[in-house]
């Protein structure tokens, strides 16, 4: 049964435990490239480094390329309602929360594809 992770660390820990971490990286790379936001995380990237780089990428998109950021959310299929519920007063915190929502959605895709 799919259980939504409560934070990024638990999500990445679960992905490693289920031996789906590499599939998660592949899915992230694929969807970012579909959105024309070339990102190429190597399979050797550590979960901690993945978390940091995702946060930085989302921060830059929100700050400098907002239309591309919205397109990325659409392609990944992040719930608009979840995005609207986030507090946008602090851009750094917002980017961290959005990165988590993106990772959560990507993890959901990978998990379901693996199970069914």
C-alpha positions in Angstrom: 0.0 0.0 0.0 1.3 3.4 -0.9 2.0 5.7 2.0 2.9 9.3 1.4 6.3 10.3 2.9 6.2 13.1 5.5 9.4 14.8 4.4 12.2 14.7 1.8 14.5 12.7 4.0 12.0 10.0 4.6 11.0 9.9 1.0 14.6 9.4 -0.2 15.2 6.8 2.6 12.2 4.9 1.4 13.3 5.1 -2.2 16.7 3.6 -1.2 15.1 1.0 1.0 12.8 -0.2 -1.9 15.8 -0.1 -4.3 14.0 2.5 -6.4 16.4 5.4 -5.9 17.9 5.1 -9.3 14.5 4.9 -10.9 13.5 8.1 -9.0 16.5 9.9 -10.4 15.7 8.7 -13.9 12.1 9.9 -13.5 13.2 13.4 -12.3 15.7 13.7 -15.1 13.0 12.6 -17.7 10.4 15.1 -16.5 12.7 18.0 -16.1 13.9 17.4 -19.7 10.3 17.1 -20.9 9.8 20.6 -19.4 12.9 21.9 -21.3 14.6 22.5 -17.9 17.6 20.3 -18.6 18.8 18.6 -15.5 21.0 15.6 -15.4 21.4 14.2 -12.0 24.0 11.4 -12.1 22.9 8.0 -10.7 25.8 8.3 -8.2 24.3 11.5 -6.6 23.8 11.1 -2.9 20.3 11.7 -1.5 21.6 14.7 0.5 23.1 16.2 -2.7 19.9 15.5 -4.7 17.9 17.3 -2.1 20.2 20.4 -2.2 20.4 20.6 -5.9 16.6 20.2 -6.4 16.0 23.0 -3.9 18.5 25.3 -5.7 17.0 24.5 -9.1 13.4 25.2 -7.9 14.6 28.4 -6.2 16.2 29.6 -9.4 13.1 28.7 -11.5 10.8 30.6 -9.2 13.1 33.6 -9.0 14.1 33.9 -12.7 12.0 31.7 -14.9 8.5 31.6 -13.5 6.7 30.5 -16.6 9.1 27.6 -17.0 8.5 26.8 -13.3 4.8 26.6 -13.9 5.3 24.5 -17.0 7.5 22.1 -14.9 4.8 21.7 -12.3 2.2 21.0 -15.0 4.4 18.3 -16.7 5.3 16.6 -13.4 1.6 16.9 -12.4 2.0 18.5 -9.0 -1.4 19.3 -7.6 -2.3 23.0 -8.0 -4.2 22.9 -4.7 -1.1 21.8 -2.9 0.9 24.6 -4.4 -1.7 27.2 -3.6 -1.7 26.1 0.1 2.0 26.9 0.4 3.2 30.1 2.1 5.0 32.2 -0.5 6.3 34.8 1.9 9.8 33.3 2.1 11.2 32.2 -1.3 13.8 29.8 0.2 11.2 28.0 2.2 8.7 28.0 -0.7 11.4 26.4 -3.0 12.1 23.8 -0.4 8.4 22.9 0.0 7.9 22.8 -3.8 10.9 20.6 -4.2 9.4 18.2 -1.7 6.0 18.2 -3.6 7.9 17.5 -6.8 9.9 14.7 -5.3 6.7 13.3 -3.7 4.9 13.2 -7.1 7.9 11.7 -8.8 8.2 9.0 -6.1 4.5 8.2 -6.5 5.0 7.6 -10.2 8.0 5.4 -9.7 6.4 3.5 -6.8 3.2 2.7 -8.7 5.0 1.8 -11.9 7.1 -0.7 -9.9 4.2 -2.2 -8.0 1.7 -2.5 -10.7 
